[in-house]
Amino acid sequence: MTSSRNKPGTVTRLDDGAVLDAARACVLDVGVRRTTLSDIARRAGVSRMSLYRRWDGVDALVGDLLTRDLLAVAAGPLGTDRPAIVTRVVEVCEALRRHRLVRKIVDVDPELLLPYVLRRRGRSTDTLLTPLTDALAAAQAGGTVRDGSPAVLARFVLLTAQSYVLSAGAVTAGTPAAQLPAELHALLDGYLRP
């Protein structure tokens, strides 16, 4: 939480969770590009200036929102062997592929995702890489994951996962949706198998 001043002499606490919830509701209503900090502030019951003290703009706020939602979906143990890791990664991918906020952004404001797809990793990606790398290293020690740098393996698993979450609908058109998780599972299992 961040302190902010709404009126001289009055200090209020900005509840980041409430602001992110308000941002989520606004984005689900109209998309990111049509959402303003004023809309979010009104919905959160805070001043627009309070938001500007904490975030540079809507994109930064939505970035924090996506990180929060992504990490909430991905929370939980990965396991320490290939079958458990692959199963968990597929579960997270499938949950994100169907996630309302992710779907809204992919459907309405896909250009916002391009920097993360083409040029840079976001905070959430870096946050996900560490436990995935550790789990793959443990699975290698147990003999269920092939040799190679666990960090490189983790990056390629995440690359596959990102592609699945963002592009599965377009690339796999005509494939029954119920079949997609099994195909992802087979792909990842084959990649990691010794």
FENURMO-V865039 format. One record per run of one state. SS is the DSSP state (a for helix, b for strand, c for the rest). FROM is the first residue (numbers start at 1). TO is the last residue. If there is no record, write none. Layout:
((SS FROM TO) (SS FROM TO))
This chain:
((c 1 1) (b 2 7) (c 8 9) (b 10 14) (c 15 15) (a 16 30) (c 31 36) (a 37 44) (c 45 47) (a 48 54) (c 55 57) (a 58 74) (c 75 81) (a 82 98) (c 99 99) (a 100 108) (c 109 109) (a 110 119) (c 120 122) (a 123 141) (c 142 149) (a 150 171) (c 172 176) (a 177 192) (c 193 194))
